């Protein structure tokens, strides 16, 4: 499979591009190129222009921000098959966080000027993407409501299940970072994780969480 074909598959998996046809995806993926990053290399920093969309071909990219105490907080992990920078490639606004390679990585890159040129030539695709963005706004609104109404165990289980889906049963994340994800204090996250540890749902090690019973964790995530 060519690199362009691989990028087309990644685009297809993203909700923003999921409804595009095979020919449209192929024409779009033909505009991409690849970029290599070494472990710890910065892809972009907060405040940089939003001039490209990225897809992870191999490796891992951390989306990070600075905390008030000077430490770094990881907001998300991007692994193979993940796409990021979709909004920036449309509005061109400044990046709102930093992106750093967590290991040696290879990325697909779609430049904003190439993407906008594609939309000018393909107005039907532009209309589809507008509709998809509207769906995304509704989804985010529902997730915001969920974060306010669902109890911490449900929110925490859902985040761990999502991380496990991307990175397997060994999740490299701190409790402070988990707290940022679910909107809770580190102490509250720690109490819940310790309770699950006693129930053999997971195990805790420095900087990582080993998920032992995904069936139970999934049931909690579903609020069953």
C-alpha positions, 0 to 999 in steps of 0.5 A, a space after each residue: 500500500 502506498 503512503 497516499 493510500 495509507 493516509 486515505 485510510 486514516 482520513 476515512 477513520 476520522 469523523 470529519 472525512 468519514 463521509 467522503 467517497 473513495 475518489 475524493 479521499 484519494 485526491 485529498 491524500 495525494 496532496 500529503 507528504 511525510 515528516 520524520 520526528 526524533 524522540 522528544 522533537 517538537 512538532 509545533 508550539 502553542 501560538 504557532 500558526 495552524 498551517 497543517 493537518 497531521 496524521 500519525 503513520 508510526 510513533 506517538 505524539 503528545 499534545 501538551 500544555 504548561 501548568 501554572 507550577 511550570 510542569 507539563 501536562 499531557 492533554 492527549 496522545 496521538 498514535 498510529 492512525 490518529 489525525 490531529 489539527 483538523 480545525 487549524 487546517 480550516 481556520 488557520 488560527 494559532 495552535 492552542 497547545 504544544 505537540 512533541 514526539 514521544 518516540 521516533 515518529 513519522 507523520 503525514 502532513 497536509 498543508 493548509 494552502 493545499 487543503 483550501 485549494 482542494 476545497 475550492 476545486 471540490 465545492 461538494 466536499 466543502 459542503 460535506 465538511 461543513 455538515 461534519 463540523 456541525 455534527 462535531 460541535 453537537 458531539 462536543 456539546 454532548 460530551 461537555 454535558 456528560 462531563 458535568 453530569 456523569 460521576 467521576 468513576 464513569 468519566 475516568 473509566 471512559 477515558 481509560 477505555 479510550 486510551 486502552 483502545 489506542 495504546 493497549 492495556 499498559 497506559 503511560 499517563 500520570 494521575 495528574 494528567 488523568 485529572 486534566 482529562 476528566 476534570 477532577 483533582 489528582 487526589 480524587 483520581 488517586 482515590 478512585 484508582 486505588 479502589 479499582 486496584 483493590 478490586 483487581 481492575 487495574 494496577 498502578 506503577 510509576 507513570 503508568 497504569 496496567 489495565 487488568 480487567 477491561 470487562 469490568 472497566 467497560 461496564 463502569 464506563 457504560 454506567 452499568 
